[in-house]
Amino acid sequence: MRLKMGWSGTRGELAALAMIEDYPQDHLVLRGNIMELLRANQWREDTINGPFRLRHAIRRTGVAVRTNASSTSEWGPELLKWYAGLPEVASKRAYDFSFVELLLPNTQGAYFNAFHQNVMINPFNDRKIIEIAIGMPTSLRKDGTIVRTVFQRTNPFLLDTPFH
């Protein structure tokens, strides 16, 4: 799955350090997150077209080890302020926006800064592309229809590779 998504290396674990050192010096490293958005990876089936669920949102941001009453009281007020600040259209895709605005910068952001010999470029760091990706129906993203369509049109041989 990771190779199919263009994934290179592990995240911020110590194992990644040796891999990062082995990348050719002064190269551009392409890495992006459009597939996660096209797969609606922040959504559960029971959250699609439903009301905003604070506990689910807290869990998906990764700020708490466990999502329980304690983590909800600790992180809930700040997350609700963030949610209230979203434009109305964006609030319908709050889990996608929290992925882009809250999760990625605080997880992969630090990892990508470790590329001290290279420059990491996210080819999908474009608001228009993100808008198009999360503007597609969440149910079609979640059930894999969008990803299968992209593969069918671009690299049909990838359809035989397990992907989840």
N, C-alpha and C positions, 0 to 999 in steps of 0.2 A: 504494500500500500504506500509506504513512504517513498519508494523509488517512483512509483506511478505518479505521485503528486509533485515530483521534482525536489524532494526533500534531500538535503545533504548534511550529514552530521547529526549528532544528537543535540539536545537542547543545552541548557547551562550546566550539565553535570560535569564532573571532573574528566570523565571519559572523552568529552568533547575537546578538551584542551589539546590533546595529541593530534586529533584530527584537524583542528584549526591550524596547528603548526605545520601540518603536511600540505595544506592548500598552497598552490603555487603563489609565490610572492607577487604583489602588485597586480593581482587579477581582480575582476569584478565577480562577486558572488551574488547570484540571483536567488532570492527567496521571497515568497509572498504567501498570502493567506486567503486568496480568493476561493480556493476549493472548500475551505471550512465554511465560508459564507454561502457558497453554492449548495452545500450539504446541510445548511441550517443546523450546524453542530451545537448551537447553544439552546436549541429548542427541544422540548419533549412533546410527544404527540398530544398530551393533555394540556399543553400550554398554547398550542396553535389556535388562534382566533378566540382565546380566552382572555380574562382580565390579567393584568400584571400581577405576578406572584413574587412577592418580596423574598421569600425563602429560596425560591428557585434562582432568582437573580443573584442573591448573595452567594449561593453555591457555585454558580457559573463564573463569578468573578475570581474565585479562588482565594479570597481573603481570609476565609475561616477554614480550619481543619474539619470542623463539623458544623452543619447547619442546624442549629437548635435555638431554643429561646434565648440563650446567652449571646450567641453570635448575631441573632436577629436584633436584640436590643443594642448591641455594640455597633453593628455596621448598618442597621436599618435606617436610622435617621439621615445619615450622609447619603446613602443610596437613594432614598426617597427625595432628597433635595436635588440630586443629579437627575433623577427621573422627571421631577417637576420642571426642570429647566429644558427638557427636550421639546422641540417643536412638536405640534400635534401629530403630524405625519410620522415623525421619528418615534414617537411613543408607541406606535403600533408595532414597531420593530425594535423595541427596547433591548431585547437580549442580543440582537446583532450589534447594536450600537455599543452596548457594554463590552462586548467582545473586542471591538475596534478601539474604543476609548479607554477602557479600564483594564481589561485583561492583558492584551498584547503589549502595551507600553511597559507594564510592570512585570512581565515574564520574559518574553522574547526580546524586549528592548535591551535589557542588560546583556543577554547572550550575544546579540548582534554587535554590541560595542566591543566584544572580545576579539573581533576580527581586526587585530592591530596591524597585520601585514597586508590587508586587503580592504576593499570597500564593499560593503553589503548594500545592494540595491533591491528594493522591493518594487518589482515592475507593476504591481497592482496598487501602489500607493497613490491612488488617483480617486478623488471623490466621485467622479462620474462613473467609473467602473464599479466602485463600491455601491453607489446608488442603484445602478442597473442590477447588480447581483442581489442585493437585499430587497429590491423592488419586485422580484419574481415571487409568485405565490409561495408562501412558506411550506405548504403541504407538498408541493412539487419539488421543492428543494430537499425537504426532509426524507421523502420516499425514494430519492435518487434519480428521479426523472430528468432533472436538469443536468446532472453530471453525466448520466448515460447519453443524453443528447449531445453534449459537448464532445464526448469521446467518439460517438458515432460519426460526427461531422469532421473531426480532426484526426483522430488516431483510432480507428475501429478495432485494431488488434488489441488495444488495451481493455476492451470489453470482456475478454476472457480472463483477465487478471482479477482475482478476488479484491474487492474494495469495500470498505465499510466506514 
